Structure formats: structure tokens, C-alpha cells
Amino acid sequence: MEPTYSYSYAWIIPFIPLPVTVLVGLGLFFIPNATKNLRRMWTFISVSLLSIALYFAINIFIQQVNGSSIYQYLWSWTINNDLSLEFGYLMDSLTSIMLILITTVGIMVLIYSDNYMFYDQGYLRFFAYLNFFNASMLGLVTSSNIIQIYFFWELVGMCSYLLIGFWFTRPIAANACQKAFVTNRVGDFGLLLGILGLYWITGSFEFQDLFKIFNLLVHNNTINIFFAALCASLLFLGAIAKSAQFPLHVWLPDAMEGPTPISALIHAATMVAAGIFLVARLFPLFINLPYIMYFISLIGIITVLLGATLALAQRDIKKSLAYSTMSQLGYIMLAMGIGSYKAALFHLITHAYSKALLFLGSGSIIHSMEPIVGYSPDKSQNMVFMGGLKKYVPITKTTFVLGTLSLCGIPPLACFWSKDEILNDSWLYSPIFAIIAYFTAGLTAFYMFRVYLLTFDGHLRIHLKNWNGAKSRSLYSISIWGKEESNFNNKKWFLSEIKKKNEKMVFFFSKKTYKIGNYAQNIMFSFSMFFGNEIVFTYPHESDSTMLLPICVLSLFTLFVGFIGIPLNQEIIDLDILSKWLTPSINLLHKNAHYSVDWYEFLINAIFSVSIALFGIVIASFLYGSVYLFLKNWNLINSFETKGQKSIFFDLIVNVIYNWSYNRGYIDTFFTLYLTRNLKKLSELTHFFDKWLIDGIINGVGIAGFFVGEGIKYVGRGRISSYLFVYFFYVSTFFFGIYYFFVL
């Protein structure tokens, strides 16, 4: 495909997935039965159309790597005096990256969703939303001006609202989509104000003209820096909400109420990546404002640490991964803030594939648990009820551990190369930021292996229940919360609790464990339901091939995509694609920079970061894995327990950490107590003011006129002279009152 040919027809990319949305919607409206009978056909069409978009994206990507040229095409939208609005598309290195991410992950999610959503009554509605979501994201990343980005930005928000609340009959899902919608409206309002302020300064919406004018104004010191910084902060506010940065991250864990494929799409390469994309697109503007760059890095490092600490004690597997996404996006935002553009986009690539793999893997786990616990997200997603799944879902286990190791930063997997680069650059920028970033890398390894071990290690911990809720035979009586009949609603800390005087400590795993015999592990459990129908529950089973295929493909990306960023010395071999090509292409910053690599320094930094990650893995294995049980059986821990060396101070610290993490840092509680309730009180006050004062005056005048008219009717007795006398008396009294109060 010739370069001019592919660029000329690139405008069609955002429209490629749209026919499915339109045809499915029309089909469900006019011919619902025929449309539903052919619903598997729409999956094939969806995958085929997005594959065409991928073909275009690959060609544009190759041309960008070879030539790194920028192509822009514009159409006039409206021209009115000094205001000129245009729409079009912009093709550069950043666009090509995002096109590849959206289309590849989107195809995997579409294939995966065919099986995952097969028995759902909203199957076709789901695919209609999904294709519209992909079209909106493709339109966002190809936009040539900031107004066009805002248009698609709102479409992405609308689609996320529909997909998060897909099962809207469940109150918790309806509340989750409303929370996401309202939280993002805060950021979107700030983004709109920032766009208008930027137009006030530069008089343009087009990126190339906007950056040139803004840079010239800053260079000549002919701009109000305070106002420019305010506009830039408002623009960044949109990215804070969309990419779930502190403090507008509260919608992210609740978004897990949507179907799992949507969690993969939102948290990998699409919605949360939109905020990163906006900062990357506006990077030539932000880099001229040092205080804004510092503010971006500060928000990033806070989000890095906060997301990691909130993931430590989550029981829902998807919410644990959601907070992990929040933390990793904080790394990317930190890299943007310190000016490490290449490392930020590199980590965006590696994290997208690794996190998509983990979310689709969690969907496979949930899918395997549903036959046992029933279709209940509270149980099928709760890691408390899992354990020992590696025997039943070996393929999912293998791919999940690859994604876990990648996110932990273990070489040679994808995230190692990108995260290590961010850690090194943060050390050069600020040692304080670097210490927090390295510490969080250890926390990441800890909570990710906690998820893995609670899910796949040990034995199945679920308690089967019959139809009326009475407890039946348990598969394994172990409880990770310290008691065999544990109440999972208690908020006691997650490590151990001090007993009175010389009693032994009670750890995660109770000392009495009752394993089921080998013969029992192959049988099926059945219960009689209320209507006498027998439902057969089986042990967890591996997912079908249409769910495993996308997971395996994403695992290959997780294995090999990181190699494009290996820091090879350009004096030896020119294969460091990212260093050569992945730069802010709009204004060609550092375009001709020469990158050299000190391999000794690289290895020292890598050993340090990997050691921290391995330390986190070892701690997680000690607390959650079979290692603890092994040591306990050999009486290597009992002696320490009986000595009572644990201090009350240690108990208090761990208790505080657990409660902080489990209760989401009390941030949602703070918003509820001091924001939501106060806003509700303010709304009630304004409603009272409007109803009884504003409306009261209007209604009072009308009622007074009514009574005056009724009184005059009886006073005049039908004589015109009496009416005229009363009328003139009323008018004269009125004007005299005005004269008295306002003149005298």
C-alpha cells in the first residue's frame, strides 16, 4: 500500500465499526426475531470490520516507523467571521500507536465476548455498544483538533456509561454507571473550560497552529502565565477523570460491575488510555509550563502509591486489577510529568496488553466459578471463595501468571522494560519520587502475587449451598481470614490477631485443614431446588477455545512486545525503535537526539528493581502461598508464634493498613459525608428558596390579586363610578408608596 494511498483513506478508520451498531439497532427495532436468530453472524462481522481497521493501522504504523512523517487532512465545518471550525484527521507516531492498541485489544475482546456473553439476553445490545465504543475511540485518537477530540471524548464517556451499566436491572450496576458518568462530567467540564481558555489565548483549535502560537507567546513573554497555567490545569483535569487519577479515581473500581470484557477494554487500551493520550497529544503545550509538568508528576506519584495500597486487601479479583490499573496509569502520568515521553508511551503499550490479558484471564476464572457459586458476582469474583484453580484451569493459570510476572516487572516480560525505564528516569528527576516509585514496585509484586496465590494456589475454599441457603459440605474448610467459619463482612486486619496472654497467634490459614479425598474430587455435587428440578454443579472447568484464543494471543504480546524497547546502542545497531521514533512528533522535540546506553548502569538498575519485585513476591508467597503451610507443618513457625514476640504496635500498624486498603482509603466515605451530603443539603436549600421565596412571591401576587378582585366585586355593587374610584385609589396609593420609599 502506497503511503499516500493509506493516508488518504485513513479517514474511514473511525467509521469501520459503525455499520454493526447501526444495523443491529435497526434490526432489533424492525425485525427483532430474524436479528436475534442470526446473532452469531454479527460477531463475525464485528471482528472482520475491526480487522480491516487493524490492516489500515498496521500500514500507517509501518510508514510512521520508516518515515516518521506527519499527515493531516482537514475539511471546513463552519466559517463565521473570525471563527473557523474544521474537522479532519491527523496521522503521526502517537496516532499509529493508539490505533494498533485499540484495534488489537478490541479484536481480542470481541472474540472473547462471543462466548462470555453467549447466554446473555442482551448479547446483540452488547455488541452494538462495543462497536460504537471502538468507533468513538478510533475517532478520538485520529482527531486533528481539540474540539473534535472533545466530541469523541463525550461519545466515549456515553459508551462507557452504557457498558458499565449494561446489567442495569441490578441496582449496584446502575449506581456504578451513574457514578462513572458524574465523576467524568467533573473532568469533562474542566476540559471544556480549558479548551475555551486555550482558544482565547491562541485563537485556534488546530494542534499545529495552537502549539506554534502558544510556544511563540511563551517565548516572547507576551502571555499571562497564570491564566495559561490555569487553562492547562483545566485541560489536565479531563485527563485526571478519564484516566482515574487521584482524586477522581473513585469511579474505576465500581466500573467492575459491567461485563468482564468491558473491564478489559476500558482498563487496557481504550477509555483510561484516553486521558494519557490527551496529555501526550498536548505534551508540546505542557512542556512550556514547568509548574504544570510538576503538577502532572505529583498527581502521578500520588496515584501510583494510592492505587497500590488500595489493592492490598481487596477481595474482588476485578477490583484488585482495577486498582492495579490505577497505579500503573499513575506511573505513566509520572513519566509524562517528568518529561519522559518515550517511557510513558512505552509503558502504555506494555501495560495495555498485560492488563488486557489479566482481565480476560479473570473473566475465565469467573466463568469457571459460576457453575459452583451460581451467577453471583459477589461470590464468583470473590477470591475468598477461590483457591486451587490451577488444577482445573491450567491454560488460564499459565497465561495469568505471565501477565502477573509482567506487571511485577520480571524480565524479560513486557512491563519490565518500560517500568524500569520510568524508575530510572524518576530517580534522575527527584529521589523522593523515585523512592516512592520503587517502593510501589514492591507493593505491585506483592498484591499481584496475592491475587495469583489466592486464586490458583492451595485448595478450593468455596462452601456449596443449597436452594434455601443452608450450608452444605465444604470442598475445603480453610479460611484465609483466620477462622474456619469466618464472617466475611468483618473488617479485621489481614495478617494475624493477638490472642490473650500466651495463646497462639491465628494466621490466615487455620491450623485444622480437612482435605477431600481424591475420589471426591471427581464427583459432581447436586442439590434439589424449590421446584424439584435438579441442578448439577461441577468443579471449575477450563473455558472454551473462543475465550482461550484471545488470552493466548495476548500472552504472546506480553512475552514479546517489550523487546521493541530494548535499549540497544545505536552506534552498534539501529534497532531502538522507540528512542528513534517515539517522540512528541507535533513539534519534533528531541527529534534528532542521540541515545547512548551504559549497559553497566542499566544492569545495576535492573537488578535493583527486580530484587524489590522479588522481595514483594516472596512476602506474598510467605503470607498467602503453600510456603506458609509447609513451614508450619515442619514447626518452623510455631516457636515464633508461641514466644509472643508480636507487639501491639505491629498489630496496630497492620490493622490500620488493612482497614485503609479494604475501605478504599476512606476516600469514598469522605466524598459521601462532606461532598455528596452537602451538595444534597445545598440542593434542598435552593429548592426551598425557589419554591417558597421565588415562586412564593409570584404566587403571592397572583393570590393577592385574586382576593383584591373578589373584594372589589362586592364593594362596587355593579356601579362603574365605584369601580373607578377604587381603581384610582389603588393606583395612587401604589405610586405614592414607590415615591415614598425610593425618592423621599
N, C-alpha and C positions, 0 to 999 in steps of 0.2 A: 504494500500500500504506500503510495507516494505521500510525502509529508503534507503537501498542500491538499491532497485529497482527504486525508484523515482529519486534518484541522478544519477543513471546510464543512465537513459533515458532522463535526463534533457537537453541534447544537442539538442534534437528535438524541443524544445520550439521556438527558433527563426525561424525555418523553417515551423512551422504550418500554418501561414497565407499566405505563399508564393504561394501555388497552385492556389489560386484565381487570383493573379496578373498574373501568367504565363498563365493560361487557358483563362482568359478574353482577354489578349493580343493576344494570338494565335487565339482565336475565332473571335475577331474583324478583324483580318488580313485575315483569310481563309474563315470563314462562318459568315460574319457580320450580315446578316438578322436573322439567327437562334439564334445567341448570343443575339441580341437585343430583340428578342421576348421572350426570357427566362430570362430577366434581373432580375426580382424579385427573381429568384432562386439563383442568385449569392449573394444576401443579406442574404438569409437563410444559404447558405454555409459559408459565411464570419463569421456570428455570431456563427455558430456551431463550426467552426475551432478555433476561438478565445476563445470559451467556453472550448474547450479541453485544450488550453494553460492555462486558468484560473484554471482548475482542477489540472494540474501539479503545478501551482503556489501556490495554497492553500495547497497542500500536503507538498511542500517544506517549506512554511511558518509555518505550524504546527510543522514540525520536527525541524525547527530552534528555535521556541519558547520553545519546550520541551528540546532539547539538545544543541542548540546554537553551533553546530559543523560546521566546515568549510570543504567543499568538493571541490576538484579541480581535473580536468582530462585534460591531455594535449596530443596533437598529434604533432609529429615533422613535421614542414613545410619545412624548408630548413636548412642544416648544411654545413657551408663553413668555414673551418679553425676555427678561434675564434668566428665567428658569428653563432649563433644558433637561429632560429626563430621558435616559436611554436604557435599553436592556440589550444584553448580549452574553458572550461567554469569553472566558479568559483561560488560556491553557499555558501553564508553566509547571515547574517541578512539583510545587505543592499540590496543585490540582491533580496531577498524574498520580501522586501518592495516594490521595484520598479516593480517587476513582478506583484504583486497584483494591484498596481496603474494603470499600463499600460493596463492590461487585463480588469479590471472592467470598467474603463473610456472608453476604446476602444470599448467594447461591447455596452455600452450605446450610444456612438456616432454612431456606425454602425446602430443600431436600429432606432435612431433618423434620420439619414441621408436618410433612405429609403423613408420616407415621405417628408422630407425637399427638397430633390433633385429629387423627382419623375418626375417632368415635365421638368427637365433639359436634354438637348440633350447629355451632357457629363456624364450621370448617371453611365455608366459602367466604363468609364475612371476614374471617381471619386473614385469608389470602388477599382479599381486596384491600384491607388495611395495610397489609405487609408490603404490597406492591406500591401503594401510594406513599408509604413511608420511604421506600427505596428511591422513588422518583423525586421526592422532596429533598432528600439528602444529596442526590446527584445534581439537582438544580442548585442547591446551596453552594457546593464546592466548585461549580463551574461559573458562578456569578461573576460578572465583570465590575459591578459597583456595589456599594454598601447598601443602597436601597433595595436592590434585587436580593441581596443576602438576607435582609430583614424580612422580605416577603416569604422566602423559603424557610427562614428561621421560624416564622409563625406556623407554617404548614407542618414542619417537623414537630413543633410543640403540640399541634392539634392531633397529629397521628399518634404521638406518644400518649396523649390523654385517652384516645380511643383504645389503644392496645393495652395500656396498663389496666384500664377498667374494662377489659374485654369481657370478663365474667361479672358484669355489673349487677347481677342479681345478688351477689354476695356483698353485704354492706361494707366489709373491710376493703374489698377491691374498689368499690365506688368511692370510698373515702380516700383511698390511696391515689386514684387518678385525680381527684379534686385537689389533694394536697400538692401533687406534682404540678398541676396546672396553675394553682395560685402562687406557689413558690417561684415558678418560672416567669409568671407575669411580673413579679418584682424586678427580676433581672431584665426582662424584655422592655419594661418601661424605662429603666435606666439606659438600655441600649438605644432606644428611640431618642431620648433626650441627648445622648452623646452624638448620635448621627446628626441631629439638627444643629447642635453646637459646632460640630466639625464643619458642616456646610456654612454656618455663619462665619467661620474663620477663613475657609479656603474658597468657598463659592463653587465647590464641585463635589460630586458623589463618586466619580470615577477614580479608581485606585491610583493609576499612574499620575494623573493630574493632581490628585489630592496630596500624594506623598511629595511630589516636587514642590508644590506651593507651600506646604507645611514646613518642609525642610528649609526652604529659602527664607520663610518668615522667621524661623528659629535662628538660622544662621545670621540674619541681619538684625536680630533682636528687635523686630517690629511686631511682636505678638505679646499679648498678655499671658505670661507663663502660667499664672494662677488659673485663668479661665481655660487655657489649653489643657492643663493638668486635670481640671475638673471634668472636662469633656472626655479625656482619656480614661479617667476613673469610671465614668458612667458607661463607656464602651466596655470596659473590663467587667463591670457589674453583670452584663449579659452573659459573659463567659463564665463568671462565678456560678450563676444559677444553672446554666446548661451543663457545665462540666462538674457540678456537685462539689464546689469548693466551699470551704468554711466562710460564712456561716449559713449559706443557702444550700447545704448538702442534705437537709433533713428529708427531702422527698425521695432520695435514692433508695434506702432500704425498703421503704413502703412500696416502691415500684416493683418489688418482687412478687406482688400479688397478681401480676399478669402472667400469662403462659411463659414457661421457661425459654422457648426460642426467642421470645421478645426480650427477655433478660439478656440473652447472649447478644442480640442485635443492638440493644440500647447501650449495653455496657462494654461493647467491644469497639466497633468501628463506626458507629453512627452517632446517636444523639449526644452522648457525653463527649465524643470526639469533636462535635461541632464547636464547643467552646474553645478547645485547643486550636482548632482550625481558625477561628476568628482572631485569636491572639497571634497566631503565626501569620495570618494574612495582613494584620495591622502592625506587625513587628517593626517595619521601617518607620512607622509613626511613633511607637512606644519607645524605641531606642534613643530618640532625641529628648526624652524626658526621664532623666535618671531617677527622680523620686518615684515615678510611676513604675519603672523597672524594679526598684527596690520593693515597692508595694506588692507587685506581682510575685516576686520571690518570697516575700514574707507570708502572703496568703498561701503560697505553695508549700512552704515548710511547715506551717501550722496544719494544713490539711494532711500532709504526709504523716505527721505524728498522731494527729487526732484519728484519722482513719484506721491506722494500725492498732491503736489502743482500743478503739471501739469494736474491732474484730476479734479481740482476745477471748471473749466469753459468750459470743453469740451461739445459739443452739440451732438456728435455721441455717442450713447449708448455703442457701442462696443469699441470705443477708450477710453471712460471713464473706462471701465472694463480693458482695456489693460494697462493703466497707473496704475490702482489698482494692477494688476498682477506685474508690475514692482516694485511697492512699497513693496508688500508682499514678493517678492523674495529678496528684499533688507533686510527685517527682517531676512530671512533665512540665507543670506550671513553674516549678522551681527552676528548671533548666531554662525555660523561656525568660524568666526574670533575671537570671544571671547572665543572659546573653548567649547561652549555649544552644543555639538554634538547631544545629545538627543533632546533638544528643537528644534534644526534646522530640524531634520528629522520628528519630531512630527508635526511641523508646515507645513512641506512639505506635509504630509498626509492630514491634515485637510484642508489646503488651496486648495489642488488639487480637493477634492470633492466639496467644497463650490464654487470654481470658475468655475468648470465644470457645476454645477447647474446654476450659474448666466449666463454663456454664452449660454447654451441651452435655458434658460428662455428668454434671449434677442432674440434668434432666433425665439422663439414662438411669441414674441411681433412683431418682424419684419414681420413674416409670416402673422400675423393678420392685419398689417397696409398696406400690399401691395395691397389688393383689393381697397383701398381708394386712395392711392397716386400713384399707378402704380408701376412697378418693377424698382424703382429708389432708390438706396442706399442712395442718398443724402437726401431723404425725409423719406423713410421707417425706416432708422436708426437714424434720427434726432429727438431728444427729444423735440425740439421746436414745432414740429407738433403733439406731442402725448398729453397725459393727459386724465384722467378719464377712463383709460382702465380697472380698477378694476371691473367695471360693466359688461364688455364684456369678459374678460379672467380671471375668478375667480380662477381657478386652477393654472394658471401661476402666478397670483398675489400672491397667498398663498406661493407657493414654492419660488418665487423670494424674498419675504420678509424674509423667513427663511435663504436663502443664504446671504442676506444683513445684517441681525442681526448677523449671524455667523461671517462675515468678520469684523463687527464692534466690535466684542469681547464681545457680550452679553451672559451671561450664561443662560442655560447650553449647548449652541450650541458649535460646534466642535472647531472653531478657538479661542474661549475664553481660553481654557485650554492651548493651545500651545503658543498663543501670550502673555498671561500673564506670562508664564514661561520665554519667551525671554525678556520681560520687566524687570522682577526681576533680571535675570542674567546680563542684561546690566547695571543695577544700581550697582551691585557688581563690575563690570569691570571698568566702567567710568561714573560718574554722568553726565558729559556733553552728552555722548551718550544716557544715559537714559532719560534725559530731552527732547532731540530731538525725541527719540522713543515714549515717552509718548505724546508729542505734536502731532506727526504724527498720533498716535492712535485716537486723537480727530478729526484730519483732515479726517481720514479714515471714521469715523462715519458720518462726515458732507457730504463728497462728495458721499458716498454710499446712504445716505438717500436723497440727492439731486436727484440722478438718480431715486430712487424709487418714490419720490413725483412728479417729472416732468413727469414720465411715467404713473403712476396709479392714482394720486390724481387729484382733480379738475374736469375739463371738457375737452372734446376733442377740440384741438385748430387748427386742420388742416383746410385749405381753399381748398375746392374742385375746380378743374379747368377743363374746357372743352378742346377739342382737340387742339384748336388754342392758348391756354394759357391764355385766358381771365378769370378773376376771377369770380367765381360763389359764390353762397351762402355759408357762413362760418358756420360751426357747432357751433363754439363758438368764439366770437370776442376778447377773452382775449389774450394778448401778454405778454410773460414773459420778454420782453426786454423794456417795458415801454411805447410803442406806439401801438395803435391799428393796424395801417398799417406800421408795423415795417420792416425796411430793414435788413434782417438777415445777411447781409455782413458787417454791421458796427461793429466797434470794441470798442464801448463804454462800460464802466465798468458795472458790473453785479448787483450792488446794487441799486443805485439811481443816479440822476444827479441834480446838483444845478440849480435852476431857478434864474432869475434875481430878485434882491431885495426881496420882500415879497411874491413872488409866491410860491405855494406849491411844495413840492418835488414830483417827478414822480418815483414811485417804480416799482417793477417787474410787478405787475398787475395793469392795468389801472383802473380808478375808474368806468368807464362805462362797464358793462358786460351785454350782451344780450343772455339770455339763450333760447334755443329752447324748445318749448312746449313738453309735454310728448307724444302727438300724433305724433310729427315729429321725435321722437327718434326711432320709429319703422318702418319708411318708408324707401324705398330704393331710392337713387339718381341715375339718368341715364342721360347720355349725348350722343349726336349723333356725331359719328366720321366722318372723312372726306369721307369715302366710304359709309356712310349711315347706317352702322351697329351699332346697339345699344349695348353698354356695360353697364352692371348693376354693380354699386358699392354698397357694403353693409357696414354696420358698422363693426368695428373689431369683429372677432369671435374667439372662442377658437380653439386651434389646435386639430388635430386628435389624436386618442389614441396612435398611434405608436410614436408620438412626446411627448405626456404627460407621457407615461410609464417611459422612461428614466429619465425625470425630477423628477417624484415622487420617483423613486428608489434612485436617488442622494440626494433628500431631506432627505430620511431616513438615508443615510450615514452622511449627515450634522448634523442630530439630534443626532446620537448615536456614531459616530466614535471617538468623543472626550473623551468618557468615558474610553477608554483604557489607557489614560494618567492621570487619576485622581490620585493625589499624596497621595495614601494610605500609612500609616506607615507599614513597613514590619514587625515590631515587633508585630503588631496586626494581619495583614492579608497579605499574599504574593500575591497580585494581581496587583502590579505596574509593569506591563509587560515591559514598556519602560525603566524604571530605571534599571530593572534587565537584560534586553536583548539587548536593542537598544544602543550598544556601538561600537566604531571602532573595529570590530572583527578581523581585519587582525593581529594586534599586541597586541590585548587583553588589550588595555589601560583601566584602571579603571574597569577591568572585575569583580573584587571581591569587589568593593566599596560598602559600606553600606549607604543606603539612609534613613535618618530620616526626618520627616516632622513636622514643627512647624505650627500647624493649625491656631493659632492666627495670626502669621505673614502672612500666606497665605491669610487669610480672609481680613486683613488690606490692603495688596497689591491689592487684587481682588477688594475691594470696591473702592480703589483709581482709578484703571484703568477703571472700569465700570463707575464710575462717570464722568471721562473725556469723555468716549464714549457717555454717555447720554447727556452731555453738547453739544457735536457736533450734536447729533440728534435733540436736542431742537432748536439749532440755525438753522439747516436746515429746521425744521418744521416751524419755525417762518418766514423764508425768502421765502420758496417755497410752503408751505402747505396751507391748508384751514384755519389754525390758524390765519394767517395774515388777510384774508378776514373777518373772524369772528370778530376779534378785530377792524378792520376798520369800519365794519358796526355798531359797538357799540360806535364809536367815541372815542376809547381808544388810537388811534394813531394820529388822526387828530391834536390834540392840540400840540403834539410834532412836527409835520410837520410844522405847521404854525408859531411856535416860531423861526424857522430858526436856531436851535442850531447846525446844522451840520457845521463843519469847512471846510475851503478849504483844510487844511492839511489832514483831514479824507477823503475828496473827492480824493485827490491825491494818498493817500495810497491804497485805494480800486481800483482806476483806474490802478495803477501800478500792483497790484496783478492780476487783471483780464487780462490785456494785457500779463503779464508774462505767465499765465496759458493757455490762448487761443492761443498764438503764440508759445507754446511748449518750453517756456524758452529761445526762440531765438537761441536754440542750432542748429536746422536745418539751420537757416539763417546763423549762424556763419560758419557751415561746408560748406554751399554753397558759401559764399563770400570768405572765407580765405583758404579753402581746395580744394573744387571741382574746382573752377575757377583757382586757382593757379596751380593745377595739370593739368588742361586743357592747361593753358599757357605754362607750362613746356613741356607737350606733343607736343604742336605746335612748341616750340623752338627746341626740339630734332628732330622732323620731318623735320624742316627746315635744321638743321645741317646735318642730314643724307642724305637728298635729294640733297642739293646744295653743301655740302663740301665733304662728303664721296663718295656719288655717283658722284658728280661733278668731283672729281679727277679721278675716274675710267673712267667715260665717256669722260673726257677731254683728257686723254691719248689715248683712242681709236680714238677720233675725230682727235687729232693731228697726230696720225699715219696714219689716212686715208688721211689727206691733204698732209702730207710729201710724202706718196706713190704716190699720184696724181701728186705732183710736180716733183718727180724724174722721173716719167713716161715720162714727156715732156722734161726734161733736158737731159736724156740719149739718146734719139732718137734711141733706139734699139741696141746700142753698149755695149757689155759686159764690155769693158775696162772702159767706162764711169760709168757704174753701180758700178764696183768695186772701182773706185776712190771715188765716193760719199759715198759708204758704209764705206770704211776705214776712210774717213774724219769724218763721223758721229760718228763712234766708238771711234776714237782717241779723238775727242772733248769731248765726254761723259766721258771717263776715265780721261781726263785731268781736267775736271770740278770737278769730285769726288776727285781727288788728291789735287786740289787747296783748296777745301772747308774743307776737313776732315784731310789732312796731313799738308799742309802749314799753 
